[in-house]
């Protein structure tokens, strides 16, 4: 089981405003296509997939489109990130497909409860972005501290409990979505440029700063700030030694006791409310939370910083026991997900899709130019639900895909000293 305590409220992926659907009845039935012939109850069962994950890719729109295109009913099982890991480890037969994060793989791959995804059955596998397959963008290496996806992408065999250091046919997770995270700021209240992670701990913002209270992520945000301040350079912020954990937590406790933090937030709505009210002006933040503040007519920015971004990535996996028509349906769904429509849907929320070429084909040129090329919006930019989230002439925070993902400094991770880190983080929370 995960050493990370369950947080109160929901995490980023449980709060995307994509209209999460938790019942199969939200979509219309159409004829199933593309499956081996099965009959009766078995046929109906094969057409239904229990989809375990957080809500980042769970929406009424996606479920309806899958039903329309494939005749497959998606039954969402929405839980927190930590609960996904616990279910994979303890209840692997309670889902047919799981959408989980790459940084969690080190916890559950050794259990053998997941099968390797067969690259030969993934139609667009060769077109998956090189961010995942090589750790590169346009041939240039990007930051690999933490659990970078390409370090854990390949397994030694179909039912292997170990990663492969070299490419194989067997894939741990087929990428669904990913992003580069940074700090959120209120430029209207700060009234000067913010260029460094060090500002999170700047006494100038005493009582008006906030940090994320999810240990494995919050400590990396803290490390980005500490390193940016020049106090210490971490060999790997995603895998600290005990001494490095102590150094980081001591700095956080000193800042907290000095009144630096208005709050430690663990809930999406809390982060939005802190920034919208002006109680905080700089904090750990997620892209859709910045969008939510903007939707209230309040100036808020997902701020590019000179030290780079902390990134995360998610992907699909299958339980090791899946077989027959159900296994075929799962592969058909994964192939559909990479074929363009879902990728475009996620890109319009500010995330990135695993196969960029198919997502591009499903977006309008002006949308692609705004979201992926960093160009000024030729028209108002709409969310998947039709809300205006950027005005004509606006430029996406951080610019293009290459600029943002090319500036990743580290990736979400599970440290070797994870249990110790969580204990120390709890000391910070209690201080």
WOKAMO-V542933 format. One record per residue. N is the residue number from 1. RES is the residue in one letter. PSI is psi in whole degrees, 0 to 359 (none if undefined). NEAR is the number of other C-alpha atoms within 12 Angstrom. Layout:
n=N res=RES psi=PSI near=NEAR
n=N res=RES psi=PSI near=NEAR
//
This chain:
n=1 res=X psi=157 near=21
n=2 res=X psi=140 near=27
n=3 res=X psi=345 near=25
n=4 res=X psi=124 near=32
n=5 res=X psi=148 near=24
n=6 res=X psi=129 near=25
n=7 res=X psi=158 near=26
n=8 res=X psi=152 near=18
n=9 res=X psi=198 near=21
n=10 res=X psi=155 near=28
n=11 res=X psi=184 near=35
n=12 res=X psi=314 near=38
n=13 res=X psi=344 near=40
n=14 res=X psi=3 near=35
n=15 res=X psi=9 near=32
n=16 res=X psi=135 near=35
n=17 res=X psi=61 near=33
n=18 res=X psi=13 near=30
n=19 res=X psi=54 near=25
n=20 res=X psi=138 near=30
n=21 res=X psi=133 near=30
n=22 res=X psi=12 near=26
n=23 res=X psi=143 near=23
n=24 res=X psi=339 near=29
n=25 res=X psi=1 near=18
n=26 res=X psi=357 near=23
n=27 res=X psi=160 near=25
n=28 res=X psi=153 near=22
n=29 res=X psi=135 near=23
n=30 res=X psi=172 near=17
n=31 res=X psi=135 near=18
n=32 res=X psi=142 near=25
n=33 res=X psi=157 near=22
n=34 res=X psi=14 near=21
n=35 res=X psi=154 near=25
n=36 res=X psi=150 near=18
n=37 res=X psi=125 near=16
n=38 res=X psi=163 near=19
n=39 res=X psi=164 near=13
n=40 res=X psi=219 near=10
n=41 res=X psi=325 near=10
n=42 res=X psi=321 near=15
n=43 res=X psi=316 near=23
n=44 res=X psi=320 near=22
n=45 res=X psi=320 near=23
n=46 res=X psi=334 near=36
n=47 res=X psi=358 near=40
n=48 res=X psi=130 near=36
n=49 res=X psi=124 near=39
n=50 res=X psi=115 near=36
n=51 res=X psi=104 near=39
n=52 res=X psi=135 near=39
n=53 res=X psi=181 near=41
n=54 res=X psi=172 near=37
n=55 res=X psi=8 near=36
n=56 res=X psi=323 near=46
n=57 res=X psi=17 near=47
n=58 res=X psi=113 near=42
n=59 res=X psi=156 near=38
n=60 res=X psi=323 near=32
n=61 res=X psi=315 near=26
n=62 res=X psi=315 near=39
n=63 res=X psi=319 near=40
n=64 res=X psi=320 near=30
n=65 res=X psi=323 near=28
n=66 res=X psi=317 near=40
n=67 res=X psi=318 near=30
n=68 res=X psi=316 near=21
n=69 res=X psi=323 near=27
n=70 res=X psi=344 near=33
n=71 res=X psi=14 near=32
n=72 res=X psi=131 near=43
n=73 res=X psi=126 near=40
n=74 res=X psi=122 near=45
n=75 res=X psi=104 near=35
n=76 res=X psi=138 near=35
n=77 res=X psi=86 near=32
n=78 res=X psi=124 near=35
n=79 res=X psi=176 near=33
n=80 res=X psi=167 near=34
n=81 res=X psi=314 near=39
n=82 res=X psi=323 near=36
n=83 res=X psi=327 near=32
n=84 res=X psi=311 near=38
n=85 res=X psi=316 near=37
n=86 res=X psi=320 near=29
n=87 res=X psi=322 near=33
n=88 res=X psi=320 near=39
n=89 res=X psi=321 near=28
n=90 res=X psi=338 near=21
n=91 res=X psi=57 near=23
n=92 res=X psi=349 near=29
n=93 res=X psi=18 near=22
n=94 res=X psi=10 near=27
n=95 res=X psi=160 near=36
n=96 res=X psi=339 near=45
n=97 res=X psi=145 near=45
n=98 res=X psi=141 near=52
n=99 res=X psi=110 near=47
n=100 res=X psi=173 near=46
n=101 res=X psi=147 near=44
n=102 res=X psi=325 near=42
n=103 res=X psi=341 near=40
n=104 res=X psi=348 near=41
n=105 res=X psi=323 near=48
n=106 res=X psi=341 near=33
n=107 res=X psi=324 near=35
n=108 res=X psi=344 near=37
n=109 res=X psi=318 near=39
n=110 res=X psi=345 near=21
n=111 res=X psi=338 near=25
n=112 res=X psi=12 near=29
n=113 res=X psi=350 near=36
n=114 res=X psi=147 near=43
n=115 res=X psi=159 near=39
n=116 res=X psi=135 near=38
n=117 res=X psi=132 near=40
n=118 res=X psi=110 near=31
n=119 res=X psi=332 near=29
n=120 res=X psi=341 near=16
n=121 res=X psi=1 near=23
n=122 res=X psi=106 near=30
n=123 res=X psi=322 near=22
n=124 res=X psi=17 near=27
n=125 res=X psi=318 near=30
n=126 res=X psi=347 near=21
n=127 res=X psi=2 near=24
n=128 res=X psi=137 near=36
n=129 res=X psi=144 near=34
n=130 res=X psi=352 near=28
n=131 res=X psi=323 near=43
n=132 res=X psi=318 near=42
n=133 res=X psi=332 near=33
n=134 res=X psi=348 near=27
n=135 res=X psi=35 near=31
n=136 res=X psi=156 near=24
n=137 res=X psi=121 near=24
n=138 res=X psi=39 near=16
n=139 res=X psi=359 near=14
n=140 res=X psi=131 near=17
n=141 res=X psi=143 near=22
n=142 res=X psi=166 near=32
n=143 res=X psi=139 near=34
n=144 res=X psi=13 near=34
n=145 res=X psi=148 near=34
n=146 res=X psi=201 near=38
n=147 res=X psi=78 near=38
n=148 res=X psi=136 near=41
n=149 res=X psi=320 near=45
n=150 res=X psi=343 near=38
n=151 res=X psi=337 near=32
n=152 res=X psi=19 near=43
n=153 res=X psi=325 near=44
n=154 res=X psi=142 near=36
n=155 res=X psi=160 near=34
n=156 res=X psi=330 near=27
n=157 res=X psi=176 near=26
n=158 res=X psi=314 near=29
n=159 res=X psi=30 near=28
n=160 res=X psi=150 near=26
n=161 res=X psi=13 near=27
n=162 res=X psi=149 near=29
n=163 res=X psi=157 near=31
n=164 res=X psi=135 near=23
n=165 res=X psi=346 near=17
n=166 res=X psi=156 near=18
n=167 res=X psi=139 near=21
n=168 res=X psi=180 near=23
n=169 res=X psi=343 near=27
n=170 res=X psi=123 near=33
n=171 res=X psi=134 near=45
n=172 res=X psi=309 near=53
n=173 res=X psi=134 near=45
n=174 res=X psi=119 near=51
n=175 res=X psi=137 near=45
n=176 res=X psi=304 near=45
n=177 res=X psi=159 near=46
n=178 res=X psi=168 near=45
n=179 res=X psi=168 near=40
n=180 res=X psi=117 near=41
n=181 res=X psi=152 near=46
n=182 res=X psi=199 near=51
n=183 res=X psi=148 near=49
n=184 res=X psi=142 near=46
n=185 res=X psi=161 near=49
n=186 res=X psi=90 near=35
n=187 res=X psi=332 near=23
n=188 res=X psi=335 near=18
n=189 res=X psi=333 near=23
n=190 res=X psi=318 near=22
n=191 res=X psi=28 near=12
n=192 res=X psi=162 near=13
n=193 res=X psi=142 near=17
n=194 res=X psi=118 near=30
n=195 res=X psi=354 near=25
n=196 res=X psi=148 near=29
n=197 res=X psi=335 near=37
n=198 res=X psi=335 near=32
n=199 res=X psi=336 near=40
n=200 res=X psi=329 near=46
n=201 res=X psi=11 near=40
n=202 res=X psi=123 near=29
n=203 res=X psi=343 near=19
n=204 res=X psi=332 near=20
n=205 res=X psi=26 near=29
n=206 res=X psi=126 near=25
n=207 res=X psi=0 near=28
n=208 res=X psi=16 near=32
n=209 res=X psi=159 near=40
n=210 res=X psi=150 near=43
n=211 res=X psi=152 near=47
n=212 res=X psi=128 near=39
n=213 res=X psi=54 near=39
n=214 res=X psi=109 near=37
n=215 res=X psi=308 near=41
n=216 res=X psi=338 near=46
n=217 res=X psi=315 near=43
n=218 res=X psi=322 near=39
n=219 res=X psi=332 near=44
n=220 res=X psi=324 near=46
n=221 res=X psi=318 near=45
n=222 res=X psi=318 near=47
n=223 res=X psi=321 near=45
n=224 res=X psi=318 near=44
n=225 res=X psi=317 near=40
n=226 res=X psi=315 near=33
n=227 res=X psi=319 near=30
n=228 res=X psi=331 near=26
n=229 res=X psi=350 near=21
n=230 res=X psi=6 near=15
n=231 res=X psi=327 near=18
n=232 res=X psi=143 near=22
n=233 res=X psi=117 near=18
n=234 res=X psi=131 near=28
n=235 res=X psi=323 near=18
n=236 res=X psi=105 near=29
n=237 res=X psi=339 near=39
n=238 res=X psi=0 near=40
n=239 res=X psi=71 near=33
n=240 res=X psi=152 near=31
n=241 res=X psi=170 near=21
n=242 res=X psi=321 near=21
n=243 res=X psi=321 near=17
n=244 res=X psi=322 near=31
n=245 res=X psi=315 near=38
n=246 res=X psi=314 near=24
n=247 res=X psi=315 near=27
n=248 res=X psi=313 near=36
n=249 res=X psi=323 near=35
n=250 res=X psi=319 near=25
n=251 res=X psi=321 near=29
n=252 res=X psi=318 near=40
n=253 res=X psi=318 near=26
n=254 res=X psi=317 near=20
n=255 res=X psi=317 near=31
n=256 res=X psi=314 near=31
n=257 res=X psi=338 near=18
n=258 res=X psi=1 near=20
n=259 res=X psi=18 near=23
n=260 res=X psi=320 near=30
n=261 res=X psi=125 near=36
n=262 res=X psi=326 near=30
n=263 res=X psi=160 near=29
n=264 res=X psi=110 near=36
n=265 res=X psi=146 near=35
n=266 res=X psi=5 near=34
n=267 res=X psi=131 near=31
n=268 res=X psi=308 near=35
n=269 res=X psi=323 near=28
n=270 res=X psi=317 near=34
n=271 res=X psi=322 near=44
n=272 res=X psi=313 near=39
n=273 res=X psi=322 near=27
n=274 res=X psi=317 near=37
n=275 res=X psi=320 near=43
n=276 res=X psi=325 near=31
n=277 res=X psi=344 near=21
n=278 res=X psi=4 near=28
n=279 res=X psi=324 near=25
n=280 res=X psi=151 near=37
n=281 res=X psi=350 near=47
n=282 res=X psi=133 near=50
n=283 res=X psi=163 near=53
n=284 res=X psi=137 near=50
n=285 res=X psi=159 near=49
n=286 res=X psi=149 near=46
n=287 res=X psi=312 near=42
n=288 res=X psi=337 near=37
n=289 res=X psi=321 near=40
n=290 res=X psi=317 near=44
n=291 res=X psi=320 near=37
n=292 res=X psi=322 near=36
n=293 res=X psi=316 near=32
n=294 res=X psi=324 near=27
n=295 res=X psi=341 near=22
n=296 res=X psi=3 near=19
n=297 res=X psi=21 near=16
n=298 res=X psi=137 near=24
n=299 res=X psi=118 near=26
n=300 res=X psi=143 near=38
n=301 res=X psi=141 near=40
n=302 res=X psi=97 near=39
n=303 res=X psi=118 near=37
n=304 res=X psi=140 near=31
n=305 res=X psi=149 near=33
n=306 res=X psi=335 near=24
n=307 res=X psi=350 near=32
n=308 res=X psi=191 near=34
n=309 res=X psi=159 near=39
n=310 res=X psi=124 near=47
n=311 res=X psi=162 near=42
n=312 res=X psi=161 near=44
n=313 res=X psi=146 near=42
n=314 res=X psi=162 near=42
n=315 res=X psi=170 near=39
n=316 res=X psi=141 near=42
n=317 res=X psi=163 near=45
n=318 res=X psi=145 near=45
n=319 res=X psi=147 near=40
n=320 res=X psi=339 near=32
n=321 res=X psi=354 near=23
n=322 res=X psi=137 near=30
n=323 res=X psi=172 near=18
n=324 res=X psi=212 near=20
n=325 res=X psi=326 near=26
n=326 res=X psi=320 near=31
n=327 res=X psi=318 near=32
n=328 res=X psi=318 near=32
n=329 res=X psi=321 near=37
n=330 res=X psi=316 near=40
n=331 res=X psi=322 near=36
n=332 res=X psi=319 near=33
n=333 res=X psi=315 near=45
n=334 res=X psi=316 near=42
n=335 res=X psi=320 near=35
n=336 res=X psi=317 near=32
n=337 res=X psi=327 near=40
n=338 res=X psi=358 near=40
n=339 res=X psi=354 near=32
n=340 res=X psi=310 near=30
n=341 res=X psi=311 near=32
n=342 res=X psi=322 near=43
n=343 res=X psi=318 near=38
n=344 res=X psi=319 near=38
n=345 res=X psi=315 near=42
n=346 res=X psi=322 near=41
n=347 res=X psi=325 near=41
n=348 res=X psi=351 near=41
n=349 res=X psi=0 near=40
n=350 res=X psi=6 near=45
n=351 res=X psi=180 near=38
n=352 res=X psi=144 near=45
n=353 res=X psi=158 near=44
n=354 res=X psi=323 near=42
n=355 res=X psi=105 near=40
n=356 res=X psi=326 near=40
n=357 res=X psi=320 near=25
n=358 res=X psi=324 near=30
n=359 res=X psi=320 near=37
n=360 res=X psi=320 near=32
n=361 res=X psi=341 near=20
n=362 res=X psi=8 near=25
n=363 res=X psi=155 near=28
n=364 res=X psi=147 near=23
n=365 res=X psi=322 near=20
n=366 res=X psi=329 near=26
n=367 res=X psi=312 near=38
n=368 res=X psi=318 near=34
n=369 res=X psi=320 near=27
n=370 res=X psi=305 near=36
n=371 res=X psi=321 near=44
n=372 res=X psi=334 near=37
n=373 res=X psi=356 near=24
n=374 res=X psi=22 near=25
n=375 res=X psi=154 near=25
n=376 res=X psi=142 near=25
n=377 res=X psi=124 near=28
n=378 res=X psi=336 near=21
n=379 res=X psi=169 near=22
n=380 res=X psi=139 near=20
n=381 res=X psi=128 near=34
n=382 res=X psi=148 near=27
n=383 res=X psi=170 near=29
n=384 res=X psi=336 near=28
n=385 res=X psi=6 near=20
n=386 res=X psi=8 near=15
n=387 res=X psi=142 near=20
n=388 res=X psi=120 near=23
n=389 res=X psi=353 near=35
n=390 res=X psi=139 near=33
n=391 res=X psi=159 near=22
n=392 res=X psi=130 near=19
n=393 res=X psi=343 near=17
n=394 res=X psi=152 near=24
n=395 res=X psi=140 near=28
n=396 res=X psi=137 near=37
n=397 res=X psi=127 near=33
n=398 res=X psi=348 near=37
n=399 res=X psi=219 near=27
n=400 res=X psi=169 near=26
n=401 res=X psi=312 near=33
n=402 res=X psi=321 near=28
n=403 res=X psi=318 near=27
n=404 res=X psi=302 near=39
n=405 res=X psi=334 near=41
n=406 res=X psi=345 near=31
n=407 res=X psi=17 near=34
n=408 res=X psi=131 near=39
n=409 res=X psi=327 near=40
n=410 res=X psi=165 near=40
n=411 res=X psi=148 near=46
n=412 res=X psi=144 near=41
n=413 res=X psi=161 near=41
n=414 res=X psi=116 near=39
n=415 res=X psi=157 near=36
n=416 res=X psi=327 near=24
n=417 res=X psi=38 near=23
n=418 res=X psi=312 near=29
n=419 res=X psi=317 near=23
n=420 res=X psi=317 near=26
n=421 res=X psi=316 near=37
n=422 res=X psi=319 near=31
n=423 res=X psi=315 near=22
n=424 res=X psi=321 near=30
n=425 res=X psi=320 near=35
n=426 res=X psi=330 near=25
n=427 res=X psi=320 near=21
n=428 res=X psi=314 near=32
n=429 res=X psi=322 near=29
n=430 res=X psi=346 near=15
n=431 res=X psi=none near=19
//
